[in-house]
Amino acid sequence: MHVQIDGSNVMYWGGEPPTLDPVIGAIEVLMERGIVPHVVFDANVGHVVFKGSKRADELAQMLKIPAAQVSIVDKGSQADRHLLSAARAEGGQVVSNDLFRDWAKTFPEVRRKGHLIHGGYHKGKLWLDFDGSRPRAAKTRRRKSR
């Protein structure tokens, strides 16, 4: 099974400033379950986290996954569309605390319980809600690429 990770959302799960640590944690949890993660970032990820641009292969090295499993959308592109399209094409889920309300008409599966894997930290440990049974985490801030 493949799961898309909304990297630009998950990187805020530990609070401000955003870091790759929550993304790495989500990757580890997924891989422990035998799930292949694919991480999608907004175009501005390098500037937001590192104050300078980064390529997908550089992020993949930091995330300790193959470069083919990391995407950075082009500036002006919508990461949400890319993320949701990939999840649909693979029949997979999406790790994010975003509800994707703006996309629910085009991607009605976002309303289906368990399609979106919410997560966060509890007592310093990252958790992922695979079946939609756990209350959502506190709202995380998500920066939009402009």
LINNOR-V229390 format. One record per residue. RES is the residue in one letter. PSI is psi in whole degrees, -180 to 180 (none if undefined). BURIAL is + if it has 9 or more other C-alpha atoms within 8 Angstrom, else -. Layout:
<<RES;PSI;BURIAL> <RES;PSI;BURIAL>>
This chain:
<<M;143;-> <H;142;+> <V;134;+> <Q;135;+> <I;125;+> <D;83;+> <G;-36;+> <S;-15;+> <N;-49;+> <V;-31;+> <M;-12;+> <Y;-3;+> <W;-24;+> <G;3;+> <G;-164;-> <E;146;-> <P;157;-> <P;148;+> <T;170;+> <L;-9;+> <D;-48;-> <P;-32;+> <V;-45;+> <I;-43;+> <G;-43;+> <A;-42;+> <I;-46;+> <E;-44;-> <V;-44;+> <L;-46;+> <M;-33;+> <E;-26;-> <R;5;-> <G;19;-> <I;134;+> <V;117;+> <P;148;+> <H;125;+> <V;130;+> <V;128;+> <F;151;+> <D;160;+> <A;-28;+> <N;10;+> <V;-43;+> <G;-42;+> <H;-35;+> <V;-44;+> <V;-39;+> <F;0;-> <K;26;-> <G;160;-> <S;151;+> <K;147;+> <R;161;-> <A;-39;+> <D;-33;+> <E;-43;-> <L;-40;+> <A;-41;+> <Q;-43;+> <M;-34;-> <L;-9;+> <K;42;-> <I;161;-> <P;147;+> <A;-30;+> <A;-14;-> <Q;12;+> <V;132;+> <S;141;+> <I;121;+> <V;154;+> <D;149;-> <K;133;+> <G;-14;-> <S;160;-> <Q;112;-> <A;-36;+> <D;-45;-> <R;-45;-> <H;-48;+> <L;-50;+> <L;-36;+> <S;-43;-> <A;-42;+> <A;-42;+> <R;-45;-> <A;-34;-> <E;-3;-> <G;28;-> <G;-176;+> <Q;176;+> <V;127;+> <V;114;+> <S;153;+> <N;1;+> <D;139;-> <L;-10;-> <F;40;-> <R;-38;-> <D;-16;-> <W;1;+> <A;-30;+> <K;-42;-> <T;-35;-> <F;74;-> <P;-18;+> <E;-19;-> <V;-18;+> <R;-14;-> <R;129;-> <K;129;-> <G;-14;+> <H;-41;+> <L;126;+> <I;104;+> <H;163;+> <G;-173;+> <G;-158;+> <Y;140;+> <H;120;-> <K;41;-> <G;2;-> <K;134;-> <L;137;+> <W;150;-> <L;135;+> <D;93;+> <F;-27;+> <D;4;+> <G;18;+> <S;-16;-> <R;144;-> <P;144;-> <R;151;-> <A;165;+> <A;148;-> <K;131;-> <T;150;+> <R;141;-> <R;124;-> <R;134;-> <K;141;-> <S;135;-> <R;none;->>
